[in-house]
Amino acid sequence: MVAERRALLAGLNAPGTTRAEQLAAALEGRMRGLSPGSPVGTIEEIRQESGLARATVSEAIRLLRDRGVLVIRPGRGGGLFVADQTPVVRLRHTLLSVGGEPGTVADAIELRNHLEELVDVGAARCAGEDDIPALRACLDDMAAAPDWDAFMRANWALHERIAQLCPNVMARAVYLGTLGHLTASTARTADRDADAYRARRLRIHADLVEAIAAGDEAAVRTAVARHNHTD
């Protein structure tokens, strides 16, 4: 168990990411050598192995489930299992695998900007009342962020939640794949402009969330245009 715990925790020091994101990356790396349907363990087993809080482990499991690489089976004999990866999931892994290529972040930003309107309008068409509180909670996290890195992590979390509402599976997969590059590299603003810049970006994202909540596609497109072209 000690050796397994060290192996699982070995990848949990990446800068600019949360402990849940780091744990998800470590578990995903372990799962790559397993066939679909193979058991990954239970939340409690992973908690004991990693030494992390149950809430952190649960968030890591949610991330893996949302990425389509892990399934949760309830009841007796249930637990966490490797998912049978669809072509969409494999596409996202292909996007994430080019992280070391020159210009990757710039390419990811360009691709994401082209997909932003499609994804956000799709979210506006499909979002229900129960979906909106989670989006507003991400805005609260952005507003309360103590520094720029935390602000950007909350920003990416908001975009990931919006994308999960988009019914276009292929667009969602590609969009979320680009976020994998962006979360690993957060651009910083000059100190003298940081507060003002953050306030502008927060307002734009708040307008986007309210447009999605209202199902107002015209307002979504306006917010996306501001989002993509405001510096």
Rosetta silent file (secondary structure, phi, psi, omega in degrees, C-alpha in Angstrom):
SEQUENCE: MVAERRALLAGLNAPGTTRAEQLAAALEGRMRGLSPGSPVGTIEEIRQESGLARATVSEAIRLLRDRGVLVIRPGRGGGLFVADQTPVVRLRHTLLSVGGEPGTVADAIELRNHLEELVDVGAARCAGEDDIPALRACLDDMAAAPDWDAFMRANWALHERIAQLCPNVMARAVYLGTLGHLTASTARTADRDADAYRARRLRIHADLVEAIAAGDEAAVRTAVARHNHTD
SCORE:     score description
SCORE:     0.000 S_00000001
   1 L     0.000  -38.973  179.893    0.000    0.000    0.000 S_00000001
   2 H   -61.665  -44.873  179.902    2.842    2.401    0.798 S_00000001
   3 H   -63.899  -41.386  178.889    4.394    1.830   -2.629 S_00000001
   4 H   -63.990  -40.192 -179.760    1.012    2.252   -4.348 S_00000001
   5 H   -64.093  -42.944  177.487    0.367    5.449   -2.407 S_00000001
   6 H   -61.747  -39.923  179.561    3.720    6.875   -3.420 S_00000001
   7 H   -63.683  -41.216 -178.839    2.999    5.957   -7.047 S_00000001
   8 H   -70.014  -37.419 -177.355   -0.380    7.686   -6.965 S_00000001
   9 H   -82.394   -7.765 -175.301    0.934   10.811   -5.258 S_00000001
  10 L   -60.733  -31.407 -177.180    3.999   11.120   -7.513 S_00000001
  11 L   -97.474   15.058 -173.492    2.127   13.319  -10.027 S_00000001
  12 L   -96.840   35.225 -179.654    0.426   15.561   -7.480 S_00000001
  13 L  -127.332   16.115 -178.405    2.815   18.511   -7.612 S_00000001
  14 L   -68.280  127.998 -179.260    1.918   20.173  -10.916 S_00000001
  15 L   -70.338  150.407  174.363    1.796   23.979  -10.470 S_00000001
  16 L    78.325   10.978  177.820   -1.365   25.906  -11.321 S_00000001
  17 L  -129.921  156.220  179.180   -3.761   22.992  -10.800 S_00000001
  18 L   -79.058  165.884  177.714   -5.957   21.906   -7.908 S_00000001
  19 H   -63.330  -34.857  178.534   -5.359   18.754   -5.899 S_00000001
  20 H   -65.071  -42.416  178.652   -8.467   17.236   -7.490 S_00000001
  21 H   -64.735  -39.352  179.362   -7.128   17.935  -10.990 S_00000001
  22 H   -67.149  -41.384  178.230   -3.758   16.474  -10.059 S_00000001
  23 H   -65.494  -41.045  177.772   -5.347   13.353   -8.592 S_00000001
  24 H   -59.729  -42.035  179.345   -7.531   12.960  -11.683 S_00000001
  25 H   -64.344  -40.469  179.937   -4.421   13.156  -13.887 S_00000001
  26 H   -66.031  -42.947  179.092   -2.634   10.554  -11.755 S_00000001
  27 H   -66.800  -39.106  179.304   -5.599    8.179  -11.836 S_00000001
  28 H   -64.445  -38.703  176.584   -6.055    8.660  -15.575 S_00000001
  29 H   -62.195  -40.158  177.608   -2.408    7.801  -16.121 S_00000001
  30 H   -65.222  -37.931 -175.573   -2.869    4.590  -14.141 S_00000001
  31 H   -71.731  -18.986 -177.565   -6.027    3.712  -16.092 S_00000001
  32 L   -61.485  -25.929  179.966   -4.285    3.931  -19.478 S_00000001
  33 L   -89.826    4.148 -177.196   -2.823    0.468  -18.940 S_00000001
  34 L  -107.774  152.613  178.969   -6.196   -1.085  -18.107 S_00000001
  35 L   -86.727  158.992  178.711   -8.852   -2.480  -20.441 S_00000001
  36 L   -55.389  137.986 -179.606  -12.465   -1.204  -20.502 S_00000001
  37 L    90.860   -8.974 -179.985  -14.457   -2.524  -17.572 S_00000001
  38 L   -68.748  141.346  179.138  -11.421   -2.983  -15.333 S_00000001
  39 E   -72.699  141.070  177.269  -11.987   -1.938  -11.703 S_00000001
  40 E  -104.167  -19.429 -178.411  -10.251    1.212  -10.508 S_00000001
  41 E   122.532 -163.429  176.517  -11.331    0.832   -6.879 S_00000001
  42 L  -117.930  166.034  178.208  -13.740    2.744   -4.679 S_00000001
  43 H   -59.125  -40.800 -178.737  -13.722    6.348   -3.524 S_00000001
  44 H   -66.132  -39.744  178.608  -12.770    5.205   -0.037 S_00000001
  45 H   -64.138  -41.456  179.319   -9.862    3.088   -1.325 S_00000001
  46 H   -68.670  -36.430  177.405   -8.543    6.009   -3.378 S_00000001
  47 H   -61.999  -45.276 -179.903   -8.977    8.326   -0.403 S_00000001
  48 H   -66.820  -38.205 -178.223   -6.930    6.024    1.790 S_00000001
  49 H   -69.848  -39.975 -176.438   -4.305    5.503   -0.895 S_00000001
  50 H   -86.536  -26.037 -176.055   -3.880    9.182   -1.733 S_00000001
  51 L    78.439    9.823 -178.675   -4.365   10.574    1.762 S_00000001
  52 L   -92.770  163.064 -179.424   -6.583   13.322    0.344 S_00000001
  53 L   -66.075  152.555 -179.232   -9.949   14.488    1.669 S_00000001
  54 H   -59.592  -38.522  179.131  -13.066   12.687    0.468 S_00000001
  55 H   -62.486  -38.559  178.611  -14.381   15.872   -1.177 S_00000001
  56 H   -66.027  -43.498  179.087  -11.139   16.179   -3.191 S_00000001
  57 H   -64.232  -42.668  179.835  -11.333   12.539   -4.279 S_00000001
  58 H   -61.705  -39.139  178.101  -15.005   12.924   -5.230 S_00000001
  59 H   -66.366  -39.940  177.544  -14.180   15.971   -7.375 S_00000001
  60 H   -62.582  -40.846  178.922  -11.372   14.055   -9.123 S_00000001
  61 H   -64.532  -40.483  178.296  -13.782   11.193   -9.836 S_00000001
  62 H   -61.102  -42.057  179.161  -16.318   13.671  -11.228 S_00000001
  63 H   -60.131  -43.561 -179.127  -13.701   15.110  -13.571 S_00000001
  64 H   -68.452  -38.179  177.646  -12.828   11.637  -14.872 S_00000001
  65 H   -64.738  -44.205 -179.683  -16.479   10.705  -15.265 S_00000001
  66 H   -64.985  -29.215  176.863  -17.213   13.924  -17.169 S_00000001
  67 L   -77.652   -8.904  177.584  -14.263   13.208  -19.456 S_00000001
  68 L    81.736   15.888 -177.765  -15.796    9.848  -20.285 S_00000001
  69 L  -102.495   -6.583 -176.258  -12.852    7.765  -19.099 S_00000001
  70 E  -143.322  142.188  176.421  -14.448    6.362  -15.933 S_00000001
  71 E  -120.811  150.052  179.694  -17.868    4.988  -15.016 S_00000001
  72 E  -111.629  121.583  178.755  -19.464    4.704  -11.571 S_00000001
  73 E  -111.364  116.930 -178.184  -21.516    1.582  -10.840 S_00000001
  74 L   -79.329  171.524  172.441  -23.649    1.747   -7.690 S_00000001
  75 L    85.071 -174.589 -179.279  -24.733   -1.094   -5.447 S_00000001
  76 L   -64.302  132.081 -176.970  -23.166   -4.356   -4.418 S_00000001
  77 L    80.045    3.772 -179.474  -20.160   -5.160   -6.553 S_00000001
  78 L   -83.913 -166.838 -177.827  -20.110   -1.575   -7.776 S_00000001
  79 E   141.433 -151.424 -178.169  -17.352    0.988   -7.692 S_00000001
  80 E  -108.549  133.394 -175.737  -15.231    2.791  -10.241 S_00000001
  81 E  -136.668  151.265  177.200  -14.435    1.176  -13.572 S_00000001
  82 E   -67.543  130.502 -178.903  -12.555    2.075  -16.746 S_00000001
  83 L   -78.354  154.485  171.974  -15.011    3.286  -19.374 S_00000001
  84 L   -80.176  106.765 -169.937  -15.260    1.884  -22.879 S_00000001
  85 L   -74.203  127.375  178.299  -13.849    4.888  -24.704 S_00000001
  86 L   -82.300  168.719  174.990  -15.852    6.170  -27.631 S_00000001
  87 H   -55.719  -32.424  179.262  -14.331    7.916  -30.677 S_00000001
  88 H   -65.694  -44.218  178.994  -15.224   11.241  -29.017 S_00000001
  89 H   -63.962  -41.404  178.688  -13.212   10.393  -25.905 S_00000001
  90 H   -63.508  -35.248  177.072  -10.278    9.248  -28.045 S_00000001
  91 H   -61.531  -43.984  179.548  -10.472   12.554  -29.925 S_00000001
  92 H   -64.142  -37.893  178.225  -10.116   14.476  -26.660 S_00000001
  93 H   -66.076  -34.861  176.836   -7.135   12.356  -25.668 S_00000001
  94 H   -62.931  -43.461  178.548   -5.522   13.128  -29.028 S_00000001
  95 H   -61.695  -42.702 -177.001   -5.950   16.852  -28.367 S_00000001
  96 H   -72.386  -20.987 -175.310   -4.486   16.541  -24.885 S_00000001
  97 L   -79.644   -8.779 -177.507   -1.529   14.476  -26.113 S_00000001
  98 L   -98.424   24.004 -174.736   -0.007   17.319  -28.157 S_00000001
  99 L   -59.950  -27.014 -177.376    0.751   19.424  -25.101 S_00000001
 100 L   -87.948   -1.100 -178.220    4.475   19.593  -25.820 S_00000001
 101 L   -73.781  140.892  177.560    4.128   20.980  -29.327 S_00000001
 102 L   -59.834  139.470  176.692    5.293   24.585  -29.919 S_00000001
 103 L    77.777    9.469 -175.936    2.427   27.059  -30.105 S_00000001
 104 H   -58.855  -45.823 -177.070   -0.043   24.646  -28.491 S_00000001
 105 H   -64.364  -43.639  177.979   -1.592   27.227  -26.153 S_00000001
 106 H   -62.033  -41.025  178.050   -2.007   29.801  -28.930 S_00000001
 107 H   -64.155  -40.905 -179.672   -3.571   27.121  -31.149 S_00000001
 108 H   -63.671  -41.292  179.038   -5.889   26.071  -28.324 S_00000001
 109 H   -63.934  -43.977 -179.920   -7.050   29.668  -27.773 S_00000001
 110 H   -62.514  -45.079 -179.276   -7.733   30.147  -31.487 S_00000001
 111 H   -65.922  -43.811 -179.766   -9.683   26.883  -31.727 S_00000001
 112 H   -62.565  -40.785  179.551  -11.623   27.534  -28.537 S_00000001
 113 H   -61.036  -37.408  178.672  -12.600   31.033  -29.681 S_00000001
 114 H   -68.478  -29.835 -178.061  -14.027   29.596  -32.896 S_00000001
 115 H   -90.237  -14.107 -171.014  -16.067   27.066  -30.922 S_00000001
 116 H   -55.743  -48.106 -176.891  -17.174   29.424  -28.134 S_00000001
 117 H   -65.132  -44.245  179.502  -20.363   30.661  -29.767 S_00000001
 118 H   -58.438  -46.642 -178.522  -21.456   27.180  -30.879 S_00000001
 119 H   -66.768  -45.219 -174.769  -20.878   25.739  -27.405 S_00000001
 120 H   -72.492  -37.294  175.578  -22.438   28.620  -25.479 S_00000001
 121 H   -65.406  -40.141  176.174  -25.520   28.919  -27.701 S_00000001
 122 H   -60.515  -40.051  177.798  -25.992   25.160  -27.343 S_00000001
 123 H   -63.949  -41.444  179.995  -25.797   25.559  -23.579 S_00000001
 124 H   -62.609  -34.168 -179.297  -28.395   28.352  -23.673 S_00000001
 125 H   -73.239  -28.267 -170.892  -30.774   26.077  -25.595 S_00000001
 126 H  -111.333  -13.857 -175.510  -30.414   23.155  -23.190 S_00000001
 127 L   -65.608  135.046  174.832  -29.702   24.616  -19.746 S_00000001
 128 L  -104.038  173.288 -178.958  -32.348   23.961  -17.140 S_00000001
 129 H   -59.166  -33.751 -177.926  -33.040   25.827  -13.909 S_00000001
 130 H   -72.222  -16.148 -178.146  -31.049   23.240  -11.961 S_00000001
 131 H   -84.331  -25.176 -170.518  -27.944   23.905  -14.088 S_00000001
 132 H   -70.818  -39.371 -179.969  -27.641   27.628  -13.417 S_00000001
 133 H   -56.002  -36.595  179.197  -26.641   27.629   -9.712 S_00000001
 134 H   -66.016  -36.654  177.717  -23.437   25.727  -10.546 S_00000001
 135 H   -67.031  -42.690  179.771  -22.535   28.334  -13.180 S_00000001
 136 H   -68.030  -31.317  176.809  -23.169   31.171  -10.733 S_00000001
 137 H   -64.365  -36.411  176.167  -21.090   29.371   -8.103 S_00000001
 138 H   -64.642  -38.440  175.729  -18.156   29.443  -10.541 S_00000001
 139 H   -61.900  -41.076  177.874  -18.673   33.197  -10.912 S_00000001
 140 H   -61.478  -39.529  178.421  -18.562   33.505   -7.120 S_00000001
 141 H   -64.898  -37.971  177.228  -15.277   31.583   -7.129 S_00000001
 142 H   -63.950  -44.231 -177.882  -13.890   33.974   -9.748 S_00000001
 143 H   -65.486  -33.745 -175.857  -14.953   36.993   -7.700 S_00000001
 144 H   -92.210   -1.010 -175.534  -13.437   35.573   -4.500 S_00000001
 145 L   -59.136  130.546 -176.799  -10.188   34.356   -6.081 S_00000001
 146 L   -77.456  -19.136 -179.040   -7.201   35.563   -4.034 S_00000001
 147 L  -150.137  177.489 -175.280   -4.836   35.709   -7.011 S_00000001
 148 H   -65.626  -40.867 -179.508   -4.685   35.511  -10.775 S_00000001
 149 H   -62.083  -43.187  178.335   -4.048   31.761  -10.958 S_00000001
 150 H   -65.400  -37.482  177.027   -7.073   31.031   -8.771 S_00000001
 151 H   -59.906  -45.034 -178.404   -9.148   33.433  -10.874 S_00000001
 152 H   -70.317  -35.422  176.874   -8.190   31.572  -14.046 S_00000001
 153 H   -62.642  -41.370  176.582   -8.859   28.147  -12.527 S_00000001
 154 H   -66.051  -36.503  177.122  -12.354   29.301  -11.628 S_00000001
 155 H   -59.829  -50.150 -179.431  -12.682   30.739  -15.130 S_00000001
 156 H   -64.541  -37.064  178.523  -11.799   27.395  -16.763 S_00000001
 157 H   -61.538  -39.290  177.435  -14.136   25.565  -14.365 S_00000001
 158 H   -62.923  -47.672 -178.666  -16.979   27.841  -15.497 S_00000001
 159 H   -63.848  -35.392  178.151  -16.267   27.191  -19.178 S_00000001
 160 H   -65.298  -41.749  179.649  -16.084   23.445  -18.550 S_00000001
 161 H   -66.797  -38.294  176.515  -19.490   23.479  -16.849 S_00000001
 162 H   -62.475  -44.956 -177.928  -20.998   25.525  -19.685 S_00000001
 163 H   -61.968  -34.268 -179.980  -19.565   23.102  -22.251 S_00000001
 164 H   -63.326  -19.639  179.336  -21.092   20.144  -20.432 S_00000001
 165 L   -86.589  -13.129 -177.359  -24.513   21.642  -21.222 S_00000001
 166 L   -73.584  129.956 -177.815  -23.876   21.807  -24.976 S_00000001
 167 L   -78.494  -13.675 -179.612  -25.733   19.026  -26.853 S_00000001
 168 L   -79.366  102.220 -171.706  -23.184   18.912  -29.713 S_00000001
 169 H   -63.451  -41.694 -177.938  -21.014   16.012  -28.549 S_00000001
 170 H   -68.177  -44.768  178.306  -18.187   16.555  -31.024 S_00000001
 171 H   -61.592  -41.354  179.310  -17.979   20.299  -30.410 S_00000001
 172 H   -62.331  -42.256 -178.632  -18.041   19.673  -26.671 S_00000001
 173 H   -64.464  -45.276 -179.291  -15.237   17.102  -26.906 S_00000001
 174 H   -66.683  -43.216 -179.122  -12.961   19.345  -28.960 S_00000001
 175 H   -60.281  -48.909 -179.671  -13.724   22.392  -26.806 S_00000001
 176 H   -65.241  -30.610  175.597  -12.974   20.566  -23.563 S_00000001
 177 H   -63.980  -37.244  178.388   -9.804   19.209  -25.133 S_00000001
 178 H   -67.908  -32.346  179.758   -8.572   22.751  -25.726 S_00000001
 179 H   -64.160  -27.391  177.601   -9.228   23.594  -22.059 S_00000001
 180 H   -60.283  -35.137  177.272   -6.704   20.935  -21.116 S_00000001
 181 H   -75.407  -40.041 -174.181   -3.980   23.078  -22.683 S_00000001
 182 H   -71.594  -35.099  179.509   -5.274   26.352  -21.293 S_00000001
 183 L   -68.399  -20.886 -179.861   -5.567   25.171  -17.686 S_00000001
 184 L   -86.576   -8.730 -178.199   -1.901   24.185  -17.782 S_00000001
 185 L  -144.541  101.199 -178.827   -0.798   27.672  -18.841 S_00000001
 186 L   -99.063  118.400  178.066   -2.457   30.742  -17.327 S_00000001
 187 L   -68.576  146.313 -178.686   -1.511   34.039  -18.927 S_00000001
 188 L  -113.023  149.206  176.513   -0.802   36.842  -16.459 S_00000001
 189 L   -98.953  162.576  176.010   -1.641   40.515  -16.700 S_00000001
 190 L   -63.978  144.262 -174.926    0.562   43.405  -15.696 S_00000001
 191 H   -57.126  -38.149 -175.340    0.217   44.195  -11.997 S_00000001
 192 H   -69.233  -21.286 -178.232   -1.005   47.739  -12.594 S_00000001
 193 H  -106.358   -2.636 -168.869   -3.911   46.457  -14.740 S_00000001
 194 H   -59.871  -49.411 -176.355   -4.716   43.228  -12.874 S_00000001
 195 H   -64.103  -45.820 -179.619   -7.653   44.451  -10.757 S_00000001
 196 H   -65.327  -40.295  179.927   -9.306   46.365  -13.572 S_00000001
 197 H   -64.439  -46.283  179.613   -8.758   43.518  -16.019 S_00000001
 198 H   -59.910  -40.750 -179.906  -10.200   40.951  -13.636 S_00000001
 199 H   -62.491  -42.381  178.623  -13.260   43.144  -13.056 S_00000001
 200 H   -63.332  -45.479 -178.061  -13.857   43.432  -16.824 S_00000001
 201 H   -66.061  -38.169  178.859  -13.472   39.692  -17.369 S_00000001
 202 H   -64.048  -42.249  179.655  -15.766   38.877  -14.448 S_00000001
 203 H   -62.940  -42.037  179.400  -18.466   41.185  -15.799 S_00000001
 204 H   -62.046  -44.330 -179.060  -18.251   39.593  -19.255 S_00000001
 205 H   -68.578  -35.309  176.585  -18.564   36.100  -17.793 S_00000001
 206 H   -63.726  -42.473  177.879  -21.470   37.194  -15.575 S_00000001
 207 H   -62.784  -39.142  179.147  -23.280   38.570  -18.640 S_00000001
 208 H   -63.578  -45.997 -179.503  -22.627   35.292  -20.471 S_00000001
 209 H   -62.553  -43.010 -179.389  -24.049   33.202  -17.612 S_00000001
 210 H   -66.822  -34.347  176.722  -27.160   35.381  -17.342 S_00000001
 211 H   -66.651  -40.016  176.936  -27.712   35.151  -21.105 S_00000001
 212 H   -65.308  -42.965  179.868  -27.458   31.351  -20.905 S_00000001
 213 H   -60.312  -36.617 -178.946  -29.822   31.315  -17.914 S_00000001
 214 H   -82.985   -9.871 -175.712  -32.365   33.361  -19.883 S_00000001
 215 L    66.967   25.599 -176.294  -31.965   31.219  -23.003 S_00000001
 216 L   -91.907   97.017 -174.431  -31.304   34.456  -24.912 S_00000001
 217 H   -65.707  -35.911  178.848  -29.222   33.375  -27.918 S_00000001
 218 H   -64.753  -42.564  178.868  -28.704   36.926  -29.195 S_00000001
 219 H   -67.106  -35.024  176.170  -27.373   38.008  -25.798 S_00000001
 220 H   -61.810  -45.747 -178.970  -25.132   34.927  -25.701 S_00000001
 221 H   -63.812  -38.074  177.136  -23.613   35.846  -29.065 S_00000001
 222 H   -64.332  -44.127  179.561  -23.026   39.410  -27.883 S_00000001
 223 H   -64.972  -38.819  178.704  -21.355   38.178  -24.702 S_00000001
 224 H   -64.344  -41.983  178.810  -19.197   35.726  -26.663 S_00000001
 225 H   -60.151  -42.356  178.028  -18.058   38.508  -29.017 S_00000001
 226 H   -67.065  -40.658 -179.258  -17.021   40.601  -25.998 S_00000001
 227 H   -60.302  -42.921 -174.888  -15.419   37.566  -24.376 S_00000001
 228 H   -81.605  -17.382 -173.131  -13.267   36.783  -27.415 S_00000001
 229 H  -122.928    4.786  177.298  -12.235   40.342  -28.243 S_00000001
 230 L   -93.867  125.999  177.681  -11.842   42.129  -24.901 S_00000001
 231 L  -118.201    0.000    0.000   -8.234   42.413  -23.712 S_00000001
